């Protein structure tokens, strides 16, 4: 049977519209043409009908069918309806709640009420106006950046290019560190026009709690809040109705220095600066007050944050004063820290304590006056009460001719609190055993006069020289192994001759002491 086209329906359509063509002689090999464009999507074929979809590139004109060398054409023309297209958006980005115009071509003028706009996130918006080239719509809450689809009733769905839905965000803070109770500015962008009361700001608290803050004001791009009590270093979060929580960068709450451990130290010793709102790790510059006459007002040291606090070494040139932390561009002042200055005092004859009208020295002890304060000069005579008048101008001394329970007590004025040790040079000749002396420190002279009371006595063992010639026996330096913690003020230092190292209390040994001194 010869191929022929009788009718087609519908009489016109868009790309993709199904068209039913009736006639005769149709087979699976039959091709269909819309004007000069071949249909590639054949839905079904029967001898007297064929269903196809309007191809891309179709134009208005007759429909043709070809079967081998046979061909036939419709008597009437198929009206091709150009497809709608979205070409862009005005403006190119917007916040939810703001108006945007979808621009395009060949929009179907079916009325705004018959058009739906679907934003990325599968959020549907109803246009407020529509023409052949513009569709006006309000960006709905919940919309996100992505392609926008326009649905023209049951006629056509058009997918446009990506549209940027602006997301409110935190750009920065007016300060990288803020103290509790201080005002802080939060620089924001892409914020809707809302009242300050519509903005909710929260700070991080201890144990992952949330601390709400009072919003003081909201102007274009700037939210001003008061840092709430209980806030700790952490992120700031802003919540707005209809938006996901807005999380900013970490804000450091100004650390507060509460104290030091130990409360005083020497240069070169390590201390722990203790406080609140300290970072759990990292390094920071620590400023100590510098000694007068230095090149600057402060000297610095690098500290490391640990679980025990900020570990830092007291730098050279540091003196007692306020310690400050340098965090970014901020300087956080702390409390006064006591730097124990290096202190050494050599006792002279004049420093032997007076007990009433007498000196605190046992009758068997014979100090020798030396021409030099360091005790290395020529011995010029024994010094004791009544001899040479107990001359206060006497210089150094050698303590000798001692036996068990002999003692000598010195008086000293400490200028600062700290840990002090007692040291001296000593030699022990003509003895078969080492000798033990006890060193005690007390603010009460009367307690040290009681030789049976140890008063926290620290033993020092003086080693025998093995020589019988005292003159040839060398001096060695000794010091107490443990220190005495002394506050500022007057103290008394007792050196008590006890026994030989074997415990022979009656053994007479003759250690010589010189250059007795106290130091920290």
Order of alpha helices (4+ residues) and beta strands (2+ residues): beta-beta-beta-beta-beta-beta-beta-beta-beta-beta-beta-beta-beta-beta-beta-beta-beta-beta-beta-beta-beta-beta-beta-beta-beta-beta-beta-beta-beta-beta-beta-beta-beta-beta-beta-beta-beta-beta-beta-beta-beta-beta-beta-alpha-beta-beta-beta-beta-beta
